[in-house]
Amino acid sequence: MMLLPLGVALNSVLIDASLALFALVVGFYAAIWYVKYSSTLENETGGAEGAQSDLEARANEAARANMAAQQLRDLAKNVASDVGAHCTLVTGITNELGAIDANSPEANASVTVAVSKILAANEKLQSRLAEAEQKIEVQAEEIKTQQSEARTDALTKLANRRAFDDTLEQNLALQRRDRRPFSLLIFDVDHFKRFNDTHGHQAGDEVLRSVAKTLSQVVKVSDVPCRYGGEEFALVMPSTSIAEGRIAAERVRKSIEAMAVNFEGKTLQVTISVGLAEGTKGDDAVKLIRRADHAVYASKEAGRNCGHWNDGDDCVPMDVAVNPNKAPLEKPKRKTPAEGQEEGVEHLPDYAAFTDELQRRVAESHRFGVALSSMHVRVKNYANLEKEYGDAVGKLLLDSVAQFIRTSLRDMDLLGKVVPGEFAVMLPGSCEREATLVATRMQTSISNCAIPLGGKEVQMQLKIGISGVGPDDDAQSMMARALDQTSEKPEQQPVSIA
């Protein structure tokens, strides 16, 4: 009969040990989190820099962190208390079992009562532990939410300065260790104070939210867009060289320039001044940010709504190519309106020349993993317009369309002609999503302008097909997919970007 009390006592010891370990883990987790997280927030609230509202927000974060940590510590203390009480109870019952005379007629009944007490005690403790586990899950979710909020800008929902600093340090460490390239883009919204004074701070906030949304839509998934402070934004671009960064920077600038913000019945637009720098072996965060900032100031001095990149010594306009010898290349001369006739359809590369260049870019994309997209652009109803007004008028219409398309393209993009009424476009460094934004700009640009013709105004419309490069693509297969999307065959449904 004495084997049963011994087994019961051993079982109680195992239960008590497990529960004690559980309490220890909970307490350790609470203590570690409290020291690491809440103390960090408290330290940040003690600084003299930043706006008062920001200090108040961080003070609230610290208070929430303290409260969550205190609740976890109280929970650990309660669990430890429950375990102690359970241990005392089981010890007492075990002692009772040890005192039972095995030869007594009441022995079996006494053992049954003792076991029932232990089972009831275990059930009660299990219930308390289940309740504690549920509370821990709630607190863990609260901690997770606080950590996310602590790294997110409340207005724009982008990563905030704290998250930006961490991301920058991580990429600098990878650059030093693995020589992994990365680039930093910083930009300011042009004349934002004047904008706020004119339209009000609520309009300004709406613009900042729209800038953040547009920025998030036109960057790569691996990029980290941040609100750097005020009207300043930053973009950390991992595994991105300065050449690739220049493409991304211009894409960001043009997308925000084309952005329309509707606020209280008004359509508002803003531009940005962009600075870009690539992280180097000798950089720390301060040096890299300073170089990107210098490029921003160069853009402001150049008239704003433009971009510059810092080559380590000088700030160079964004459309000046990277020179390995750091000798600035001559900036391509932009044609004046008087020279616009030289940009007519007859001067565009034909389809054979276009596909030759596209094939070269496809091979480059396969070799280096650079994004690439192509488009087929069809002028709707061009054949009917040409038939009604004649070949000469048709050519003038196509020249106008070519001009409109060019306003949506970068210097590095290529526009070619396919057949009358159809164009081909190559977008190096742009994925299909980015090409879609370009196509939208094209359609918006031409739809907002009616062309006077024969005493009436003709509204031109474009049908656009887009194809991103795939691993097995060549130039012909890319263009075939884009052409298929603009097909006017009745049995096919064209893909139109509107």
DAZIZI-V834729 format. One record per helix or strand of 2 or more residues. SS is the DSSP state (@ for helix, = for strand). FROM is the first residue (numbers start at 0). LEN is the number of residues. Records with the same first field share a line. If there is no record, write none. Layout:
# DAZIZI-V834729
SS = FROM-LEN / FROM-LEN
This chain:
# DAZIZI-V834729
@ = 1-44 / 51-47 / 106-44 / 160-18 / 191-8 / 200-18 / 241-16 / 284-17 / 336-7 / 344-3 / 350-18 / 381-8 / 390-16 / 431-16 / 474-11
= = 181-8 / 223-6 / 231-7 / 260-3 / 265-3 / 271-7 / 306-4 / 314-3 / 371-8 / 413-4 / 421-7 / 450-3 / 455-3 / 461-7
